[in-house]
Amino acid sequence: MKRFCLFLALMLALCIPALAVPIENAESSCRVWIDGAEALVYETAVCNQRYWTANPELSSAPVAIAQAQGSCRVEAEFLNAQVHSAVARPLSLGVVPEIADGKVCFTLPAPAKCTVEINGDTAGALHLFVDAPDADKPDPDAANVQYFGPGVHTNVLITAKSNQTIYIDAGAIVYGQIFCGMGSNFTIAGHGVLCGSIYDRYADTIVPVSITNAHDFTIRDITILDPSAWTVNLYKCKNAVIDNVKIIGARSNSDGITMQNVENVLVQNCFVRSWDDNLVVKGYNGNVDGVTCRNCILWTDLAQSCEIGYETRAQFIRNITFEDITVLHSFHKPVISIHNSDSAAVSQVAFRNITVEDARMGAGDGAPYLIDLTKTKSQWSVTSRRGTIDQVSIQHVSVLSGNRPVIRIWSDSAEAPIDHVTIDQLEYQGETIEDFDQVVYEASPYNGPDIRLQGVSAPGL
């Protein structure tokens, strides 16, 4: 006991946060009812710092998880604040909360993922994940099922095997990791929680879902809270679907969904809030061909929302699409970015129908760019030669509030420039941006000649 107290005192003296308490023991700041029935609410770590540090100062936010068939009535009571106003996001839901008897009340037209922010502040926002009941719930006793029922399961290493289902049921909290190498035709599913709050960021560094050299698999419906490292990592995988996964990360390098050297991967209907890149494609000594991220809701506390790079150590990275993406808040670095700091040929990339509800890039040690395409050496570079960025289409990007768009397109050499980039239907607070004079534009004299905004060529330098 004495050793533990000395250790705890040392941690506090060094301003290094100790391990978070298990989420089932954390006192919640909110109560939630769905159609009159009280929902499960967990208090999970979030981070509101806007500069990178190895050990950020963490705060917390409530997460409510429920199931409903069709529309449902939601009531939320915030226990540590008197509510004067409330906003439900994404705004496209069309939900306008009412305040009655100290509660925030509204009707969800269908199962949805949303946040509820009170009194004009993002701190302590409620994250609400309402899913339809699972029509494909497996038999817990089946031979090809690894089942985790309601309750707490601690220090579990789950190995996903071929032709198997791993199912984390509603009401279950699993502390551990799901790992697979060389498997196929498996499913990771369920409406429970995979959590990393009990693990140390550096002593443990547990990636909650780590899939390597696997193919033809699905990850769906689970909620992942407070990972101690990257959250969902696919490495050398192909023919994969990640559907309706909910992620909230707060510690250093808690990237949401990371795809490295992959082929034919679909990410859809996900919610990702992280303290590093939300959705990121990388090429670590292997090619990338065919990644689609669509119909996702993002909250970017640190780093990028939709990112390719910086690690681009591949022959090619191509056929990458981000579409129908809503960014609730972007506080730190670009929403749309390609950072080629190695030798890959990055091409055939599309960003379509991107809505940024709150664009506050540039806070802390961040960068102010809405769009950032760069080809230059970085701290992550390994190759001596830089690659290319070519055939990039950015269409229908709408910024509803926050900073006016800043665009950077920067090539470090004329031998391999950034070229064939089109930006169309860029809107800021309802105004269509017609040419580069209406934005802050940072460019390199080495850029290629075919860079256009709403059909207007970029100015010569």
HELIX and SHEET records of a PDB file:
HELIX    1   1 LYS A    2  ALA A   13  1                                  12    
HELIX    2   2 LEU A   91  LEU A   93  5                                   3    
HELIX    3   3 PHE A  436  GLN A  438  5                                   3    
SHEET    1   A 5 ALA A  37  GLU A  38  0                                        
SHEET    2   A 5 CYS A  30  ILE A  34 -1                                        
SHEET    3   A 5 CYS A  72  PHE A  78 -1                                        
SHEET    4   A 5 LYS A 103  LEU A 108 -1                                        
SHEET    5   A 5 GLU A  98  ALA A 100 -1                                        
SHEET    1   B 5 LEU A  40  VAL A  46  0                                        
SHEET    2   B 5 SER A  59  GLN A  67 -1                                        
SHEET    3   B 5 LEU A 126  ASP A 131  1                                        
SHEET    4   B 5 LYS A 113  ILE A 118 -1                                        
SHEET    5   B 5 ALA A  86  ARG A  89 -1                                        
SHEET    1   C13 VAL A 145  PHE A 148  0                                        
SHEET    2   C13 THR A 165  ILE A 168  1                                        
SHEET    3   C13 THR A 187  ALA A 189  1                                        
SHEET    4   C13 HIS A 215  ARG A 220  1                                        
SHEET    5   C13 LYS A 238  ASP A 243  1                                        
SHEET    6   C13 GLU A 263  GLN A 268  1                                        
SHEET    7   C13 VAL A 288  LEU A 302  1                                        
SHEET    8   C13 PHE A 271  TRP A 275  1                                        
SHEET    9   C13 LYS A 246  ILE A 248  1                                        
SHEET   10   C13 THR A 223  LEU A 225  1                                        
SHEET   11   C13 VAL A 193  CYS A 195  1                                        
SHEET   12   C13 ALA A 172  GLY A 181  1                                        
SHEET   13   C13 GLY A 151  THR A 159  1                                        
SHEET    1   D12 VAL A 145  PHE A 148  0                                        
SHEET    2   D12 THR A 165  ILE A 168  1                                        
SHEET    3   D12 THR A 187  ALA A 189  1                                        
SHEET    4   D12 HIS A 215  ARG A 220  1                                        
SHEET    5   D12 LYS A 238  ASP A 243  1                                        
SHEET    6   D12 GLU A 263  GLN A 268  1                                        
SHEET    7   D12 VAL A 288  LEU A 302  1                                        
SHEET    8   D12 PHE A 316  SER A 330  1                                        
SHEET    9   D12 ALA A 345  VAL A 356  1                                        
SHEET   10   D12 THR A 388  VAL A 399  1                                        
SHEET   11   D12 ILE A 418  TYR A 428  1                                        
SHEET   12   D12 GLU A 431  THR A 432 -1                                        
SHEET    1   E21 VAL A 145  PHE A 148  0                                        
SHEET    2   E21 THR A 165  ILE A 168  1                                        
SHEET    3   E21 THR A 187  ALA A 189  1                                        
SHEET    4   E21 HIS A 215  ARG A 220  1                                        
SHEET    5   E21 LYS A 238  ASP A 243  1                                        
SHEET    6   E21 GLU A 263  GLN A 268  1                                        
SHEET    7   E21 VAL A 288  LEU A 302  1                                        
SHEET    8   E21 PHE A 271  TRP A 275  1                                        
SHEET    9   E21 LYS A 246  ILE A 248  1                                        
SHEET   10   E21 THR A 223  LEU A 225  1                                        
SHEET   11   E21 VAL A 193  CYS A 195  1                                        
SHEET   12   E21 ALA A 172  GLY A 181  1                                        
SHEET   13   E21 VAL A 209  THR A 212  1                                        
SHEET   14   E21 VAL A 232  TYR A 235  1                                        
SHEET   15   E21 ILE A 257  GLN A 260  1                                        
SHEET   16   E21 LEU A 279  TYR A 284  1                                        
SHEET   17   E21 CYS A 306  ARG A 313  1                                        
SHEET   18   E21 ILE A 336  ASN A 340  1                                        
SHEET   19   E21 ILE A 371  LYS A 375  1                                        
SHEET   20   E21 VAL A 406  SER A 411  1                                        
SHEET   21   E21 VAL A 440  ALA A 443  1                                        
SHEET    1   F13 VAL A 145  PHE A 148  0                                        
SHEET    2   F13 THR A 165  ILE A 168  1                                        
SHEET    3   F13 THR A 187  ALA A 189  1                                        
SHEET    4   F13 HIS A 215  ARG A 220  1                                        
SHEET    5   F13 LYS A 238  ASP A 243  1                                        
SHEET    6   F13 GLU A 263  GLN A 268  1                                        
SHEET    7   F13 VAL A 288  LEU A 302  1                                        
SHEET    8   F13 PHE A 316  SER A 330  1                                        
SHEET    9   F13 ALA A 345  VAL A 356  1                                        
SHEET   10   F13 THR A 388  VAL A 399  1                                        
SHEET   11   F13 ILE A 418  TYR A 428  1                                        
SHEET   12   F13 ILE A 451  LEU A 453  1                                        
SHEET   13   F13 VAL A 456  SER A 457 -1                                        
END                                                                             
